[in-house]
């Protein structure tokens, strides 16, 4: 499965008031493994950024003057996310802005018509009801390093969210054993590996590596006697 962990920064909080996207950050994952292929762009919003928004992400109007407009990057952005499952924290916010931007163009594109959408905030709220579930709180809860996150940034936040999402959906779980026996026995901190993870590749040694291994065993046996490796190889 191809997933894109996505985040945006904007000029304000409501696209219906004419607010626009100013930064997009995407991290690609295949079978729950980051591929190293990312998408990141700053966008000239063709309007002023609200002071409250600048305080959050630190992106200024002057910085965006020479950046491309959304219409100029729309096709490459759409091609990057098309067909993928988008993982977004508070998805309604980002999808609302994306649909507003795509809605200014012809043909009009609706994100959900071309991508799956997973809201990691909804997952976190279901798993940790009554607790803070913003990205900083989840980083602290799951031990994800966010020390570089002094301000919001779309690519940095997408990279952090990718780590949080993998732990949130496939990390530790608590199991109760023999709950009705009264023994009180339980096992905690059991890590459940996702069935979506790819099989590990088996790498066989080269003839040179095998010869070096045998030479090392011979030298070791002269000092310490028969090794466990020799016993295992003899059994085979």
C-alpha positions as CSV (number, residue, x, y, z in Angstrom):
1,X,0.0,0.0,0.0
2,X,1.3,3.5,-0.9
3,X,0.6,6.1,1.8
4,X,1.4,9.8,1.9
5,X,1.8,11.5,5.2
6,X,0.8,15.0,4.5
7,X,0.7,18.4,6.2
8,X,0.0,22.0,5.0
9,X,0.6,25.5,6.4
10,X,-1.9,28.2,5.5
11,X,-2.5,32.0,5.7
12,X,-5.4,31.5,8.2
13,X,-7.8,28.9,9.4
14,X,-10.8,29.0,7.0
15,X,-10.6,28.5,3.3
16,X,-14.1,29.9,2.9
17,X,-12.7,33.2,4.0
18,X,-10.3,33.2,1.1
19,X,-7.3,31.8,3.1
20,X,-4.8,29.8,1.0
21,X,-2.1,27.1,1.3
22,X,1.4,28.5,1.7
23,X,3.4,25.2,2.3
24,X,2.9,21.5,1.5
25,X,5.0,18.7,3.0
26,X,4.5,15.0,2.0
27,X,6.4,11.9,3.1
28,X,5.9,8.7,1.0
29,X,5.6,5.3,2.6
30,X,5.2,1.9,0.9
31,X,4.0,-1.0,3.0
32,X,4.4,1.2,6.1
33,X,8.1,1.9,5.4
34,X,9.3,5.4,4.5
35,X,10.8,5.3,1.0
36,X,12.8,8.5,1.3
37,X,10.8,10.1,-1.5
38,X,9.2,13.3,-0.3
39,X,7.4,16.3,-1.8
40,X,7.9,19.8,-0.4
41,X,7.0,23.2,-1.7
42,X,6.3,26.8,-0.6
43,X,3.5,28.5,-2.3
44,X,2.7,32.2,-3.0
45,X,-0.8,32.6,-1.7
46,X,-1.6,35.8,-3.6
47,X,-2.8,37.4,-0.4
48,X,-1.6,38.5,3.1
49,X,-0.9,36.0,5.8
50,X,-2.6,36.7,9.1
51,X,-0.3,37.6,12.0
52,X,-1.7,34.8,14.1
53,X,-0.7,32.3,11.5
54,X,2.8,33.7,11.2
55,X,3.2,33.3,14.9
56,X,2.5,29.6,14.4
57,X,4.6,28.7,11.4
58,X,7.0,31.7,11.0
59,X,6.4,32.0,7.3
60,X,6.2,35.6,6.2
61,X,4.7,37.4,3.2
62,X,8.1,38.6,2.1
63,X,9.5,35.1,2.1
64,X,6.7,33.9,-0.3
65,X,6.9,36.7,-2.8
66,X,9.1,34.8,-5.3
67,X,7.5,31.4,-4.7
68,X,5.3,29.6,-7.3
69,X,1.5,30.1,-7.1
70,X,-0.6,27.0,-6.4
71,X,-1.7,26.8,-10.1
72,X,1.9,26.4,-11.1
73,X,2.5,23.4,-8.8
74,X,-1.0,21.9,-8.8
75,X,-0.3,19.2,-11.4
76,X,2.9,17.9,-9.9
77,X,1.4,17.9,-6.4
78,X,-1.7,16.1,-7.6
79,X,0.4,13.5,-9.5
80,X,2.4,12.8,-6.3
81,X,-0.7,12.1,-4.1
82,X,-3.0,10.5,-6.7
83,X,-4.0,7.0,-5.9
84,X,-2.3,7.0,-2.4
85,X,-3.9,6.8,1.0
86,X,-3.3,10.2,2.7
87,X,-2.4,10.2,6.4
88,X,-3.3,13.6,7.9
89,X,-3.6,14.9,11.5
90,X,-7.0,16.6,11.6
91,X,-7.7,15.7,8.0
92,X,-10.7,17.9,7.5
93,X,-8.6,21.0,7.8
94,X,-6.0,20.1,5.2
95,X,-8.5,18.5,2.8
96,X,-10.7,21.5,3.0
97,X,-7.8,23.7,1.9
98,X,-6.7,21.3,-0.8
99,X,-10.2,21.1,-2.2
100,X,-10.5,24.9,-2.1
101,X,-7.2,25.2,-4.1
102,X,-8.1,22.5,-6.6
103,X,-11.6,24.1,-6.9
104,X,-10.1,27.2,-8.4
105,X,-8.8,25.2,-11.3
106,X,-10.2,23.4,-14.3
107,X,-11.0,20.6,-14.2
108,X,-12.1,20.8,-10.6
109,X,-10.6,18.0,-8.5
110,X,-11.9,16.6,-5.2
111,X,-9.2,15.0,-3.1
112,X,-11.4,12.1,-1.8
113,X,-12.2,11.2,-5.4
114,X,-8.6,10.3,-6.1
115,X,-7.1,9.4,-2.7
116,X,-8.0,7.5,0.4
117,X,-7.9,9.6,3.6
118,X,-6.9,8.5,7.1
119,X,-7.3,11.0,10.0
120,X,-4.6,10.2,12.6
121,X,-6.2,12.7,15.0
122,X,-9.4,10.6,15.0
123,X,-7.4,7.4,15.6
124,X,-5.6,9.1,18.5
125,X,-8.8,10.3,20.0
126,X,-10.3,6.8,19.8
127,X,-7.2,5.2,21.3
128,X,-6.6,7.9,24.0
129,X,-10.0,9.4,24.9
130,X,-10.0,12.4,27.1
131,X,-6.3,13.1,26.6
132,X,-4.4,15.7,24.6
133,X,-3.9,14.3,21.1
134,X,-2.1,17.1,19.2
135,X,1.2,16.2,17.6
136,X,3.4,17.4,20.4
137,X,1.4,15.4,23.0
138,X,1.6,12.3,20.9
139,X,5.3,12.8,20.4
140,X,5.7,12.9,24.2
141,X,3.5,9.9,24.7
142,X,5.2,7.7,22.1
143,X,8.8,8.9,22.6
144,X,9.2,10.6,19.2
145,X,11.9,13.2,19.0
146,X,10.3,16.6,18.1
147,X,13.1,18.8,19.6
148,X,13.5,20.6,16.2
149,X,9.8,21.6,16.1
150,X,10.1,25.2,17.5
151,X,7.6,26.3,14.8
152,X,5.2,24.4,12.7
153,X,6.6,23.4,9.3
154,X,4.8,21.2,6.8
155,X,7.6,18.8,5.9
156,X,9.0,18.5,9.4
157,X,5.5,17.9,10.8
158,X,4.8,15.3,8.1
159,X,8.1,13.5,9.0
160,X,7.2,13.6,12.7
161,X,3.6,12.4,12.0
162,X,4.9,9.5,10.0
163,X,6.8,8.2,13.1
164,X,3.8,8.9,15.3
165,X,1.3,7.2,12.9
166,X,3.4,4.0,12.7
167,X,3.5,3.8,16.5
168,X,-0.1,4.8,16.9
169,X,-1.4,2.1,14.5
170,X,1.1,-0.8,15.0
171,X,3.1,-0.2,18.2
172,X,2.7,-1.4,21.7
173,X,-0.5,-2.9,23.2
174,X,-1.4,-4.3,26.6
175,X,-2.7,-7.9,26.9
176,X,-4.4,-9.4,30.0
177,X,-3.7,-13.1,30.5
178,X,-6.0,-15.4,32.4
179,X,-8.3,-12.5,33.4
180,X,-10.9,-14.7,35.0
181,X,-8.6,-16.9,37.1
182,X,-8.0,-14.2,39.7
183,X,-4.2,-14.7,39.3
184,X,-3.7,-11.1,38.2
185,X,-1.2,-12.3,35.7
186,X,-0.6,-10.0,32.7
187,X,1.9,-9.2,30.0
188,X,2.5,-5.6,29.2
189,X,4.4,-3.8,26.4
190,X,3.9,-6.5,23.9
191,X,4.9,-5.2,20.5
192,X,2.6,-6.4,17.7
193,X,4.3,-6.3,14.3
194,X,1.9,-5.3,11.6
195,X,1.0,-8.0,9.0
196,X,1.6,-5.3,6.4
197,X,5.3,-5.3,7.0
198,X,7.3,-6.9,4.1
199,X,9.2,-10.1,4.7
200,X,12.9,-9.6,5.6
201,X,15.3,-10.4,2.8
202,X,17.8,-13.3,3.4
203,X,21.3,-12.3,2.5
204,X,23.7,-15.2,2.0
205,X,27.5,-14.7,2.5
206,X,29.8,-14.5,-0.5
207,X,32.6,-17.1,-1.0
208,X,35.1,-14.6,0.3
209,X,33.0,-13.9,3.4
210,X,32.5,-17.6,4.0
211,X,36.3,-18.2,3.8
212,X,36.9,-15.4,6.3
213,X,34.3,-16.9,8.6
214,X,35.9,-20.3,8.5
215,X,39.4,-18.8,9.1
216,X,38.1,-16.9,12.1
217,X,36.5,-20.1,13.5
218,X,39.7,-22.1,13.1
219,X,41.6,-19.4,15.0
220,X,39.0,-19.3,17.7
221,X,39.0,-23.1,18.1
222,X,42.7,-23.2,18.6
223,X,42.3,-21.0,21.7
224,X,38.9,-22.0,23.1
225,X,38.1,-25.4,21.6
226,X,35.0,-26.4,19.5
227,X,32.6,-23.5,18.9
228,X,28.9,-23.5,18.9
229,X,29.0,-22.5,15.2
230,X,31.0,-25.7,14.3
231,X,28.5,-27.8,16.2
232,X,25.5,-26.3,14.4
233,X,27.3,-26.6,11.0
234,X,28.1,-30.2,11.8
235,X,24.5,-30.9,12.7
236,X,23.4,-29.5,9.3
